[in-house]
Amino acid sequence: MANFTPPKIGKISRATLSIIVLGIILLILLGTSVFIVDQTEQAVITRFGRFIGIREPGLHVKLPFGIDRNYTVNVRTVQTEEFGFRTTRSGSYPAYSNQSSESVMLTGDLNIVDVEWIIQYRVVDPRAWTFNVNERRATIRDVSRSAINMLVGDRAIMDIMGVERSAIENEGLAIMNDRFMEYGLGINVIAVKLQNVTPPSGVQEAFEDVNKAMQDLERLINEGQQAYNEEIPRARGEAERLIQIAQGYATERVNRARGDIARFNSVYEEYRRSPEVTRQRLYYEMVEEVFKGEQGMTIVDRNLNNFLPMMNLGGAVQRVQGGR
C-alpha cells in the first residue's frame, strides 16, 4: 500500500493568507474612504453621526470604516408629486390611473368637485432635508392636500372651475412654502398646477351646460364691450363737433351783436350832434332799402288825390352812356 503525503501548509500558505487578508482590508479601506458625488447632487457628511459639512460634485475622501458617512441628496432635479392620479409606464406609453380618494373635495357652496393637481419642488437645503424630517414624502403630500382642500373649500364650484384656478395655484404655492419652511424640510415648491377640475360624474352634463352658458355670457360681454368701444368714441367726437359748431355760432352772434351795438352807438352820437340831418339820412336809407329792386312804381298820397310816377333814372343813364 503506497504512502499518502498530504499537501504542505507552511510559510507560503500563511503568507498567501496574509496577502489576501491585507487585500480585503485595503479594499474595505478604499471602499469606505472614497466616494463620488454626481453633478446633480450634494453630499451631507457626518462624523460619528454629527454633521461636519457638505461636499460638492466630484471625487472626495472621508475617514473609513463608518467614521465618516455621506448622504447624497439630489439638489438639481425638479421633483414632482401627483395628486388625484398617477402616471405610470406601460410599455412605451405612459398610463393614467385615477386616485379619487385624493381628489374629491367639498367646495364653499357645498358642492362636490374632483380636483387633480401636481406640485414641483427642488431641495434647497440638503442638511435639513437629510436630518429634520423622517417621513419626507408623506409630509409633502399631506401639506399639499391640506392647502388645496382649504383653498377649494373657500370658493364656489363655478369659480374653482373658472376664474379662480390661477388664484388657487398662487395661494397654494405660498401656503406650502410657508409650511415647509416652518417644518424645516429644506425644499422650495416652484410650481402648483391644477390639471383637471371636474364635477362629479352624475352631474357632468348639467355642469357642461352651465359652462357653455358662462362662455356665451363672456362672449356677449366681450361683443358688447367691443361695440361700446366703437360707438362711444364716435358719439364723443360728434358731440365735440356739435359743441364746436355751437361755440362758433355763439361767437359769431356775439360779435355781430357787438358790431350792431357799435354801429348804433356811432349813429346815436351823430344823431345827438345833428338830429335833423341824421333823421333825414336815416329816412332816405329806409326808403332806399324798401324800394330797392322795384320797377315802375307810383307814389300815391294818403288821400289818393295825387300820384307821382317814379322813373328808373339809373337805366336811362345807362342807355345814354351806351348810345355814346
C-alpha positions in Angstrom: 0.0 0.0 0.0 1.5 3.3 -1.1 2.1 6.1 1.5 -0.1 9.2 1.1 1.6 12.5 1.7 -0.7 15.5 2.4 0.0 18.9 0.9 2.2 21.0 2.9 0.9 24.0 4.7 3.9 26.0 5.5 5.2 29.6 5.3 3.9 30.1 1.7 0.4 29.3 2.7 0.4 31.7 5.7 1.9 34.4 3.5 -0.7 34.0 0.9 -3.4 34.1 3.5 -1.9 37.3 4.9 -1.8 38.9 1.5 -5.5 38.0 0.9 -6.5 39.5 4.3 -4.4 42.6 3.6 -6.1 43.0 0.2 -9.5 42.7 1.8 -8.6 45.3 4.3 -7.3 47.6 1.6 -10.5 47.1 -0.4 -12.6 47.9 2.6 -10.5 50.9 3.4 -10.7 52.2 -0.1 -14.4 51.5 -0.4 -15.2 53.3 2.8 -13.0 56.3 2.4 -13.6 57.3 -1.2 -16.9 58.4 -2.7 -18.2 60.3 -5.8 -20.8 63.0 -5.8 -22.8 63.3 -9.1 -23.3 66.6 -10.9 -26.9 66.8 -9.8 -26.1 66.0 -6.1 -24.6 67.3 -3.0 -23.3 65.1 -0.2 -24.0 65.6 3.5 -21.1 64.4 5.7 -21.3 63.2 9.3 -18.6 62.1 11.7 -19.8 59.7 14.4 -23.3 60.9 13.5 -22.6 64.6 13.8 -22.9 66.9 10.8 -19.5 68.3 9.7 -20.1 69.7 6.2 -21.4 69.4 2.6 -19.4 68.3 -0.4 -20.0 69.5 -3.9 -19.9 67.2 -7.0 -16.6 65.4 -7.6 -14.4 62.7 -6.1 -13.9 63.0 -2.3 -12.2 61.3 0.6 -13.5 60.6 4.1 -12.5 58.7 7.2 -13.0 55.0 6.6 -14.9 52.2 8.5 -18.0 54.2 9.0 -16.4 57.0 11.0 -17.5 59.4 8.3 -20.8 58.8 6.4 -22.0 60.6 3.3 -25.7 61.1 2.4 -26.1 62.2 -1.2 -29.1 64.5 -2.0 -30.3 65.4 -5.4 -30.5 69.2 -5.4 -30.7 70.0 -9.2 -33.5 67.9 -10.4 -37.1 69.2 -10.1 -39.2 66.6 -8.4 -42.9 66.1 -9.0 -45.8 64.8 -6.8 -49.1 63.9 -8.4 -52.4 64.1 -6.5 -55.7 62.5 -7.7 -53.9 60.5 -10.4 -50.8 58.5 -11.1 -48.8 58.4 -14.3 -47.1 55.0 -14.8 -45.2 53.4 -17.6 -47.0 50.7 -19.6 -44.6 49.6 -22.3 -43.6 52.6 -24.4 -46.5 54.8 -23.4 -47.5 56.4 -20.1 -50.6 55.0 -18.4 -53.0 57.0 -16.3 -54.7 55.8 -13.1 -57.3 57.7 -11.1 -57.0 58.3 -7.4 -60.4 59.7 -6.5 -59.7 59.4 -2.7 -57.2 62.3 -3.0 -59.1 64.5 -5.5 -62.7 64.6 -4.4 -63.3 67.7 -2.3 -66.2 69.8 -0.8 -66.5 73.4 -2.2 -67.5 76.5 -0.3 -71.1 76.3 -1.8 -71.4 72.7 -0.6 -70.8 71.0 -4.0 -68.5 68.1 -4.7 -65.7 68.7 -7.2 -62.9 66.4 -8.4 -59.6 68.3 -8.4 -56.3 66.8 -9.8 -53.1 68.7 -9.4 -49.3 68.4 -9.2 -46.6 70.2 -7.3 -43.0 70.6 -8.4 -40.2 71.2 -5.9 -36.5 71.3 -5.5 -34.3 70.5 -2.5 -32.5 73.7 -1.4 -31.1 72.7 2.0 -29.6 69.2 1.9 -28.8 69.2 5.6 -32.4 70.0 6.6 -33.7 67.5 4.0 -31.5 64.8 5.5 -32.0 65.2 9.2 -35.1 67.3 10.1 -38.0 65.2 8.9 -38.2 61.4 8.8 -41.3 60.9 6.5 -40.4 63.5 4.0 -42.6 62.4 1.0 -45.6 61.8 3.3 -45.2 65.2 4.8 -45.0 66.9 1.4 -48.2 65.1 0.3 -50.1 65.8 3.5 -49.2 69.5 3.5 -50.1 69.9 -0.2 -53.5 68.1 0.2 -54.3 70.3 3.3 -53.5 73.5 1.4 -55.6 72.7 -1.7 -58.5 71.4 0.3 -58.6 74.6 2.3 -58.5 76.8 -0.8 -61.1 74.8 -2.6 -63.3 74.9 0.5 -63.3 78.7 0.5 -64.7 79.0 -3.1 -67.8 78.3 -5.1 -67.5 75.4 -7.6 -68.0 77.6 -10.7 -65.2 79.9 -9.5 -62.9 76.9 -9.0 -63.6 75.7 -12.5 -63.2 79.2 -14.0 -61.6 82.4 -12.9 -60.1 81.2 -9.5 -57.9 78.5 -10.9 -54.8 80.7 -11.1 -55.6 82.2 -7.6 -55.7 78.7 -6.1 -52.4 77.8 -7.7 -50.6 81.0 -6.5 -52.0 80.9 -3.0 -51.3 77.2 -2.7 -47.7 77.8 -3.7 -47.3 80.4 -1.0 -49.0 78.3 1.7 -46.9 75.2 1.0 -43.6 77.1 1.1 -44.6 78.7 4.4 -45.5 75.3 5.9 -42.3 73.6 4.6 -40.2 76.4 6.0 -41.8 76.0 9.4 -41.2 72.3 9.4 -37.5 72.8 8.2 -38.0 70.4 5.3 -35.3 72.1 3.2 -37.3 72.3 -0.1 -38.8 75.0 -2.2 -42.0 74.5 -4.2 -41.6 76.1 -7.6 -45.0 75.3 -9.1 -48.5 74.2 -8.3 -50.7 73.3 -11.3 -54.3 72.2 -11.3 -54.5 69.6 -14.0 -58.3 68.7 -14.1 -61.2 70.3 -12.2 -64.4 68.5 -13.0 -67.8 68.0 -11.3 -68.9 64.5 -10.2 -69.9 62.2 -13.0 -73.6 62.3 -12.0 -74.0 66.0 -12.8 -71.4 66.2 -15.6 -73.8 67.2 -18.3 -75.6 69.9 -16.2 -72.2 71.4 -15.4 -71.2 71.4 -19.1 -74.4 73.2 -19.9 -73.7 75.8 -17.3 -70.1 76.1 -18.5 -71.3 76.7 -22.1 -73.8 79.4 -20.8 -70.9 81.1 -19.0 -68.8 81.1 -22.1 -71.7 82.5 -24.1 -72.1 85.2 -21.4 -68.5 86.0 -21.6 -68.7 86.2 -25.4 -71.7 88.5 -25.3 -70.0 90.8 -22.7 -66.9 91.0 -25.0 -69.0 91.8 -28.0 -70.9 94.5 -26.0 -67.6 95.9 -24.8 -66.3 96.0 -28.4 -69.5 97.8 -29.6 -69.2 100.2 -26.7 -65.6 100.9 -27.6 -66.6 101.6 -31.2 -69.7 103.8 -30.5 -68.7 105.8 -27.5 -65.6 107.5 -29.1 -67.7 108.2 -32.2 -70.5 109.8 -30.1 -68.0 111.8 -28.2 -66.4 113.0 -31.5 -69.9 114.0 -32.8 -70.7 115.8 -29.5 -67.4 117.6 -29.7 -68.1 118.7 -33.3 -71.6 120.0 -32.3 -70.1 121.8 -29.3 -67.5 123.5 -31.5 -70.2 124.5 -34.1 -72.4 125.9 -31.3 -69.4 127.8 -29.9 -68.6 129.2 -33.3 -72.2 130.3 -33.8 -72.3 131.8 -30.3 -69.1 133.7 -31.1 -70.5 134.9 -34.4 -73.7 136.1 -32.8 -71.9 137.9 -30.0 -69.5 139.6 -32.5 -72.4 140.6 -34.7 -74.3 142.0 -31.7 -71.3 143.9 -30.6 -70.9 145.3 -34.1 -74.6 146.3 -34.1 -74.1 148.0 -30.8 -71.1 149.8 -32.0 -72.9 151.0 -35.2 -75.9 152.0 -33.2 -73.7 154.0 -30.8 -72.0 155.7 -33.6 -75.3 156.6 -35.2 -76.6 157.8 -31.9 -73.6 160.0 -31.4 -74.1 161.5 -34.9 -77.8 161.9 -34.1 -77.0 163.8 -30.9 -74.7 166.2 -32.8 -77.2 167.0 -35.7 -80.6 165.4 -35.2 -82.3 166.7 -38.3 -79.6 165.7 -40.7 -79.3 162.3 -39.2 -83.1 161.8 -39.2 -83.3 162.8 -42.8 -80.4 160.4 -43.7 -82.0 157.5 -41.9 -85.3 158.2 -43.7 -83.6 158.1 -47.1 -81.8 154.9 -46.2 -85.0 153.4 -45.2 -86.8 154.4 -48.4 -83.9 153.1 -50.4 -84.0 149.8 -48.6 -87.8 149.4 -49.0 -87.9 150.3 -52.7 -84.7 148.5 -53.7 -85.2 146.3 -56.8 -88.7 147.5 -57.6 -89.6 148.5 -61.2 -92.3 151.0 -62.4 -93.5 152.3 -59.1 -96.1 155.1 -58.5 -96.3 157.0 -55.3 -99.8 158.0 -54.2 -100.6 160.4 -51.5 -102.5 159.4 -48.4 -105.8 160.9 -49.6 -105.5 159.4 -53.1 -105.7 162.9 -54.6 -102.4 162.9 -56.4 -99.7 160.5 -57.6 -96.0 160.7 -58.6 -94.5 158.2 -61.1 -91.0 157.0 -60.2 -88.7 156.7 -63.2 -85.8 154.4 -63.4 -83.2 157.0 -63.8 -80.4 154.5 -63.5 -81.5 152.6 -66.6 -81.9 155.8 -68.6 -78.4 156.9 -67.7 -77.1 153.5 -68.8 -78.9 153.8 -72.2 -77.5 157.3 -72.7 -74.0 156.1 -71.9 -74.4 153.2 -74.2 -75.6 155.4 -77.1 -72.4 157.4 -76.9 
